[in-house]
Amino acid sequence: MSISNDEHWMKRAIGLAEKGRGFVSPNPVVGACLVKSGRLISEGFHRHFGGPHAEVEAIRKAGKRGNGTTLYVTLEPCSTYGKTPPCIDAIRETKISRVAIGTVDPNPKHKKRGIAYLRKAGIRVTAGILQEQAQEQIEAFSKWIRTGLPFVILKMAQSLDGKIASRTGSSRWISGPKARLWVHKVRASCDAVLVGKNTVLMDNPRLTVRNGAPVREPWRIVLDEKGAISQNARIFRAGGPVILACSEKFFSLVTKKFRNTKATILSLKSSHGNLDLKQLLGNLGVLGITSLLVEGGGEIAWSFFEKGFVDKVEWVIASKIIGGRDAKTSVEGLGIGMLDKAILLKPTRLIPLGEDFLFEAYVHS
Ligand SMILES: NC(=O)c1ccc[n+]([C@@H]2O[C@H](COP(=O)([O-])OP(=O)(O)OC[C@H]3O[C@@H](n4cnc5c(N)ncnc54)[C@H](OP(=O)(O)O)[C@@H]3O)[C@@H](O)[C@H]2O)c1
């Protein structure tokens, strides 16, 4: 099957945008290329927060050769002053003749303003090239900019029979080396990683990114109502900043206990031992955390599902049977009573990872 020229160059721009993942948040990843007579003139991507936008990087590289080109850009060019001047001015000054856009700006304040300005300046604009891919690429940013809340990805690694640990609590490792490497990649692409207190007590995880690539370490968040984890837990050592979320009632005790760690203690409302997740997500959004990777365990997973806070699941299914009625399952809590109340998923991908499989799906809203 042949793809159009527009799709070919947009695919390239989407690939370029990915290079910025993990470094630009709370901005979205963006890629751009300048093309003339079917030839690539220059390209760019948004490299770090506050740095030049993708289209500006491509325009600067092209210099005078940018004149009369088509600009392929994954996201509608900005029309306002932020950390950098508006991209639409650079496009007009370079006399670019056509702008091909992946997706419009999801920010309601800016949506389609850039397109209107470009058209007014006499520049041809085509929007919606590989739109689905371009939108998926910035799904976390889109949610955050519209709602102020992070996009929540729930990641789990379970045996084929649904267990995340054996009946004795042994949980290392459920999945194989390829899947474990993938976990580091997905961690590196998120702004924050979250676990429940039992996971820290039982596994003592670091929750850092260890795949050899340069990264901006994500925030690490532990939900621990009374501050039951140890001050010497590995999470307090090297890695991204730590937030220890506890209940208002235990705030002073927890602050005192963890004063020698560099953790930020976040006080939340709580009910029956469950911290208020809505309040938590609101606080994370204010910090500019656009994407949150919930890594378990089972109790935390159910809490996020029950409240309707999961946007996407990334489920590793290991080719292994663990068994045992007392072994932890990937989603615990009370669960649903009747099947018509089940949380429905919309599967998007099933990817082999060595001997395991990665099942990816969105939660039906
Ligand atoms: N295979 C995997 O992908 C994976 C990933 C992570 C963990 N694990 C395994 O999972 C096991 C731990 O899971 P778990 O289900 O026992 O515990 P968990 O989900 O790690 O932690 C649950 C605890 O967090 C506290 N909590 C605070 N706010 C909460 C809220 N809003 N909702 C729910 N809990 C809240 C509660 O503590 P209180 O008791 O103080 O109320 C609750 O008991 C370990 O064996 C670990 O190895 C596996």
The ligand as a Gaussian input file, in Angstrom:
#p B3LYP/6-31G(d) Opt

LIG

0 1
 N        3.697000      -7.377000      39.244000
 C        3.539000      -6.081000      39.342000
 O        3.407000      -5.368000      38.332000
 C        3.514000      -5.475000      40.713000
 C        3.598000      -4.089000      40.834000
 C        3.532000      -3.552000      42.104000
 C        3.395000      -4.367000      43.218000
 N        3.350000      -5.695000      43.060000
 C        3.157000      -6.574000      44.229000
 O        1.959000      -6.167000      44.849000
 C        2.024000      -6.466000      46.224000
 C        1.521000      -5.277000      47.003000
 O        0.234000      -4.957000      46.579000
 P       -0.933000      -4.638000      47.593000
 O       -2.185000      -4.702000      46.826000
 O       -0.761000      -5.499000      48.798000
 O       -0.600000      -3.181000      48.111000
 P       -0.351000      -1.747000      47.427000
 O       -1.375000      -1.523000      46.397000
 O        1.079000      -1.610000      47.092000
 O       -0.607000      -0.804000      48.680000
 C       -1.889000      -0.749000      49.213000
 C       -1.904000       0.083000      50.467000
 O       -1.693000       1.459000      50.151000
 C       -2.411000       2.260000      51.085000
 N       -3.253000       3.236000      50.407000
 C       -3.230000       4.580000      50.606000
 N       -4.149000       5.190000      49.849000
 C       -4.765000       4.229000      49.151000
 C       -5.808000       4.286000      48.202000
 N       -6.384000       5.437000      47.820000
 N       -6.219000       3.134000      47.699000
 C       -5.634000       1.964000      48.056000
 N       -4.641000       1.877000      48.931000
 C       -4.209000       3.006000      49.506000
 C       -3.259000       1.308000      51.916000
 O       -2.540000       1.188000      53.121000
 P       -3.239000       1.053000      54.560000
 O       -3.159000      -0.395000      54.814000
 O       -2.359000       1.880000      55.438000
 O       -4.625000       1.576000      54.462000
 C       -3.235000       0.016000      51.153000
 O       -3.292000      -1.101000      51.952000
 C        3.442000      -6.823000      46.525000
 O        3.529000      -8.216000      46.698000
 C        4.185000      -6.424000      45.285000
 O        5.271000      -7.285000      45.046000
 C        3.417000      -6.269000      41.828000

